[in-house]
Amino acid sequence: MTDEQGHEGVADLGFARVDTGRAARTGDPEVVYGAGKTPEQVIAILDRLHATHPDRAVLATRMSDAGLAAVRAAHPSAVVDEVAHAVTLGDLPAGRGTVAVVSAGTSDAPVAAEAALTARVYGAGVEVVSDVGVAGLHRVLAVRDLLVAADCLVVVAGMEGALPSVVGGLTGVPLVAVPTSIGYGASFGGLAALLAMLNSCAPGVTVVNIDNGFGAGVFAARVARNARPRAERSSQDGAPS
């Protein structure tokens, strides 16, 4: 597909130049960032991407309530995630590997939901573990077996942002930490959590920006999709499968 100037992999909609060639370059199609766009603009981009990739889901994130309602009206088959403020159009791929999305508190749910949905759209199986913050360490200890069975972890936390360090000290699974803007005044809109995660003493903790569930979901899905099958890992590592 070309734009009016003949550029390959671009669809010029006037208000947006949609990257229709991204899937060929990276394995994943373009995603619509809904914030700041009108509902009509979001629908037009979704339509073009869906027409380009009818065999896989197209994702729109950070949608307004009006945008979600407009997409639902235009496409009754679209799946709306009210918690993530996101919508998918088309069938989700079969999941390869497992991403565990772990959140510290219920208030972190929108960011965790965005990460979980993104990982599914990007082709990973997903397990969600909610409300296991460090104020009650027994809660995260109780789900350790689930965490170590995953191929990648997304750990979402606000306040002081301590949960990724705790999880990183309990597991050897690749981990991406997501600071959220949840917390009282001295959390500075997530800056305290971001700095705590960047300064984690647990090895192997990577960090995305504040409230960036989308970025974490993409990273985690790519890790999980490329992980060795668990039976193969167990055999090569000398552990029982």
N, C-alpha and C positions, 0 to 999 in steps of 0.2 A: 504494500500500500504506500502511495506517495502523496505528498502535499502538492499545492498548486505550483510550487517551484521545482517539483520533480524529485524531492528528497525522499529516499527510501526509508521506510519504517516510521513515517510521520503522517498523522492525519490532522490537517489544519481545520479546526472548527471555528476559526475566527477569534474566539476568546481564549483558546488553548490549542497548543500543538501537541497532540497526544502521541506518546511514544509507543507505537504499535509493534516495534521491533525488539522491545526489551526482552520478551520471552525467548527469542532466538539467541540473544546475546548472553543472557544470565540464567535462563531456565525458568524464570518467573515473570509474569506480565506486570505492567504498570499498575499501581494502586492509586485510587483517587483520594486525595486529602480534602475532606469536605469542608473544613473550617474556612470561612471567608468566601465560599462559593455559593451562588444561589442554588436553590433546588433544581431549577431548570438546567443550570450548567452541569451539576453533578449527574443528572439523568442523561444528558447528552453524552458525557464522557463515558459513563457506564455502558450506554447503548453501543458506542463505537468499539469499546474494548471487548464487550460481549460478542459483538459481531465478528471481531477479529479472532477471538478465542472462544468459540461456542462450547468447546468441550471441557472448559474449566471455569471455576468461580472467579468473578471479579469482585474486588473488595473496595469499599469506600469507608474511610475512617473519619472520626471527629465530626460526625454529622449532627446538625441541629435537629430539634424535634420536628420542625417544619420540613426539613429535608428528608427525614425518615418517613414522615407521612406521605410526602410527594412520591418517593420511590415506591412505597407500598401501593399507592394508588395506580402508578404507571405500570408497575410490574408485580402483580399479585403473587407471583412465584418467588419473588425476592425474599430472603430471610433476614429479618431485622433483629439485631441484638440490642435491646434497650439498655442493658447495663454497659456494654462497650461503646454505645453511641455509634454503631457501625452497621453496615448492611452488605450482604453478599448476593450476587446475581449469578446463577449457574451452579453446577454441581461441584461440591468439594471433592478434591482428589482423595484416593485411598491413602491412608496414613502409613508412612514408613518411619520406623523408629518411634521413640516416645519422648515427648517433652513434658516435664512436670512443672506446672506453673504454681508457685507457692507464694501466698500472700500473708503478710503479718496481721492485718486486721480487716474487718468488714469495710472500713472506709476506703481501703485500697482497691476495692472490687472493680471500679471502672477501668483502671489501668491494667489490672490482672486479666480482666475479661478481654481487653484489646489484645494483650499478648497471646492469650489462649486462642482467640479467633484467628489472629494473624498466622500463628503456627499451623493451625488446621488448613487455612487457605494455601499456605506454602508447603503443604504436603506431609506434615508430621501428625502422628497420633498424639493426643494430649490427655494428660491427667491433671486435675485441678485440686489443689490442697489449700483450703482457706482458713484464715484466722488461727495461725500458729505462731504468733509473735512472741518475742523474748520475755514478755511479762509473765508468761507461763511456759517455761522451757519443757515441761513434760509433754506439751502438745506436739512440739516438733519432734521430740524423741520418739513419740508414739508412732510417727509416720516415717521413720528413718528407712525402713525396708522398702517403702514405695520410692523414696528419693534415690536410693542407691541403685534401684532397678531401672531408672530413667537413663536416656542417652544424653540429655541436656536438661539443666534446671534453669528456670527463670524465677528469681526471688525478688518479690515486690514488697517494699516497705517504706513508710514515712517516718515521722517522729525523728528518733536518733539514727535510724537506718541500720540497726545492729544485726538484723536477721541474716543477711547474706554471709556475714563473718561466721555466725554460728553454724549455718548450713555448710559453709565451705570447710569448717573444721570437722564436720561429721561425715563428709563424703569426699570422694575423689572424682565426682562427676563434673564435666564442664559446666560452668555456672556463669550466668549473666545476671547482674544485679540491676534493679530498676528503682531509683529513688522516686518517691511521690511527694507531691506538694501538701500532703496531709500533716498537720501538726500545729502546735501553738506558736506564738509569735517568734520565739527564738529559733524555730526551725527554718525561718526565712524562706518560706515557700518551697521547701525541699532542698535548699542549699546545704543545710546541716546533714541531711541524709546522704546527699551526693558526696560531700567531702568525707564522711565516715566510710562510705563504700570505696571511694578512691584510696583511702588510707587503710583499708582492711589488712589485718595481719594474717588472714587466711590466704594461702597461696592459690592461684588460679582463678581469682574472682575478677571478672571483667565487668565494666560498668557502662550503661548507656545514660542518656540525658534524663533530666527530671520529667516524669510522667510519660516517658517514651516506651510504652508497651509495644507499639508497632515495631520499633527497631529491635527490641529484645526478641519478639516473636519471630522475626525474619532470621536473626542470627541463630536462635535455638533450633528452628526448623531445618536450617541448612546443616547444622551439626548432626541432628538426629537422622536426617535423610542419608547422610554419608557415613553413619556409624556402621561398624561391622555387625552382622546379625549376632544376637546374644549367644546362640549355640556355638558359633564360630569363635567368639571371644572366650567363652568358657573353656573350649577345647584347647585353644592356643595358650591360654593362661594357666592351664593345668587345674582348673577348678571344675567341679561337677556341673553339668548343664541342667 
